[in-house]
C-alpha cells in the first residue's frame, strides 16, 4: 500500500484520541497500513502530552471520554495547535454535541463506527483544509 504523502513528501500524520484502547489500536494499525503516520492517545491529557512533543496534521477525537469531555479537549487542542484540523467521532448519536464541536473549531464529525474508507476520505479532506503555516 503506498504511503499517504503530504506536500513535504512526508506521511500525513494523524493523532487518534479515544479512551477505547482496543479501538485506537485497531484503527492505528489499519491507518498505518494505509501509509499514515499515526500517534495514539487514550485520554485528553495524554493527547496534550503527545502534542507537546510533536505536531500532527489531523486529529481524530472521540466526543465522549472518561477523563475530559471531547469538547473540552477540542478547545485545548485548538489553543495548543491552531493549525491542527480535528475530526470529531461520536458513538453516542449526539448530533447536537457534534455540532457544538464544529462551533468550537472541529472540521467535521463522523458517527462511530465508520467505514475506514470514509474516515480516510475525511482525513484527506481535512488535511487539504489545513490553514497555511
N, C-alpha and C positions, 0 to 999 in steps of 0.2 A: 504494500500500500504506500503511495507516495506521501511524503511529508507535506503538511499544510504550511506553506511558507508565507511570511509577511514581506513587506517591501524591502526589508534589510536582508532577505534571504534566510531568515531565522524562522523556526517553527512558531506558529501562533500560540501564545501562552494563555492558558485558562486556569483560573483558580476555582476549584469546586468547594463550596461551603455548605455543609449539611451535617446534622448531628446523627444521621443514619449511616453509621460507619460502613456497613456492607454495601449500601447503595453507592456511597462515594468510591469505594474500592472497585466495584464492578464498572461504574461509569468511567473512572480514571483509566482502567485497563482498556476499555473499549475506545476511548478517545485517544489514548496513547498509540494504540494500534492503527488509528487513522492518521497519525502524524502530528498530533497536538503535543505541546509541552505542557504537562498537567501538574498543578500543585493541589494538595488536598488539605482541607481544614475541617475538623469535626465540631467546631464551635465558632461563634463570633470572635471570641477572644483569641483563639488560635489563628484565625484569619488575619487579625490585626498584627500579630507577631510575625506571621509569614510575609505580610505585605510590607512590614518594616525592613525585611531582609532583601526583598527583590520585588520588581514590578511585574505586572501581568497586563495583558491586553484586554481580556474579558473575564468577568467573574460570573459564576452560576451560583445563585444564592437561594437557599431554601427559606421560605417565608416563616415557617413555624419551627423554631428550635428551642431547646430547653434552657440554654444559658442566657441568651439575649435574643429578643424578638428580631426577626429578619428585617423589619422596617428600621429598627434602631441600628442594626448592623449596617444597613444600606446608608443611612445618614453619616455614620462614622467613616465608612469606606469612601464616600464622596468627598469628605473633608480631607482624608489622608491622601487620596489619589483621584483628583477631579477628572483626570483623563480616563480612568477605568470605566469601561462600559459594563453595566450589570444587568443580567437577565435573572428575573425572579422565577423561582419554581414554587408552585403551590400544590400540595397534595390534598388539601382540605376543602377544595371547591369554593374558596373565599374570593370571589371576583372583586368584592369591594376592597379587601386588603391588597390584592394585586394592583388594583387601580391606584390605591394610596401609594404603593411602591413606585408607580410610574410618576405620580405627582411629586415624589421625593427624589426623582432623578434616575430611576431604573429605565433601561432602554425598552424592555418589554417583559412579558411573563409567559410562562408555559405551565400547563397543568401536568402534574406527576401522576402516573408515569407517562412519559412522552417517548415517541419513537426516536431512536438515535439519529436517523437521517434528518428528522425535523429539528432536533437540537443542534446538529452540526450546521444546518442551514441558518438557524437563528444566530449561532455563534459567528458565522461568517458575515451575516448582515450587520450584526453588532460591531464586529471588527471594522467593517467598512465605514461605519458611522462614527468611529472614534474621533475626538477632536484632534486637530493638528497640534503637534508638540512644538 
